[in-house]
Amino acid sequence: MDVKISNGREYLLRVSCDHWSSVQSIPFHLSMLSFLIAYLFPQTFKHYSLALRSSLLVAIMFYVLWGALYWCTWDVLAWGGVFFVQNLCQVIYILYGMRKTGFDPGLENLYKQVFEPFGISRGDFLALTQHHCQLVKVHAGDKYSVEGSASVDDRLSLMVSGRMRVMFRGEYMHDIDGTQIIDAVEWEGCKIRRGELFQVTIEAVDRCQYLCWNKQKLMYYLEANPQLEAAFQFIRGSNVFTKVRETALNSFRRNMKNVNRCEEVHDINVMDIFQSYADENPKHIQNQ
């Protein structure tokens, strides 16, 4: 190729190649190979961003090395340095975001037992606990709700630690332990009719902690986060089933006429549950 010299610098006059140069050095090929690897990672890969940026970082490093050792030009070094610093900052930022988020013992236990099995990351759980949410601490005897006095529309709470007792007209129904949704049943009810009041009294048996969200804002947040919404749906359904079963068992115990049948209480079937409700409220069957 023809070369023009001006002010001591060389310029190519035309781009057509009369002859080809020899194959480039090893750093050049390592750089191109790293670029190729960087773009082979699928976006569905769990650590896609980190893998992409790390591969680009290696590719640029070899590219700068090739320019410094074989081309000896400041252009390659300058631009390579800019891209290297940019990708290095991205890698540091990604690694910072992937760091293990620590929680208080109660929240740590809640995360491991309830949310981690659903694949919820620590970062997503932290964001959930900060979205219009507060950690409430109450003492034994404090009431979460009083039947006929508190609205079910305002809040939704998830136990972190402690135990609460649910009473209806002075009768014991069931307990709410740590990692259970306090008002799971009421959450289902408010979807059908708004403005409902709590039909039960919920009182702390010992010192309790619970996460309390604004219900409406939490529901909007869950709609935008399908994975969290699926986890809450499962948790809520499981809690409702457990509470219904415990309520039926306690009702069944109160209405047992034969003491010798107490050992069969854990083998109650669906008809037993139905009958226990009927015994507590005779109008139940008449309304079916």
Buried (B, 14 or more C-beta within 10 A) or exposed (E): EEEEEEEEEEEEEEEEEEEEEEEEEEBBEBBBBBBEBBEEBEEEEEEEBBBBBBBBBBBBBBBBBBBBEBBEEEEBBEBBEEBBEBBBEBBEEBEEEBEEBEBEEBBBBBBEEBBBEEEBBBEBBBBBBEBEBEEBBBEEEBBBBBBEEBBBBEBBBBBBBBBBBBBBEEEEBBBBBBBBBBBBBBBEBBEEEEEEBBBBBBBBBEEBBBBBBBBBEBBEBBEEBEBBBBBBEEBBEBBBEBBBEBBBBBBBEEEBEEEEEEEEEEEBEEEBBBBBBBBBEEEBEEEE
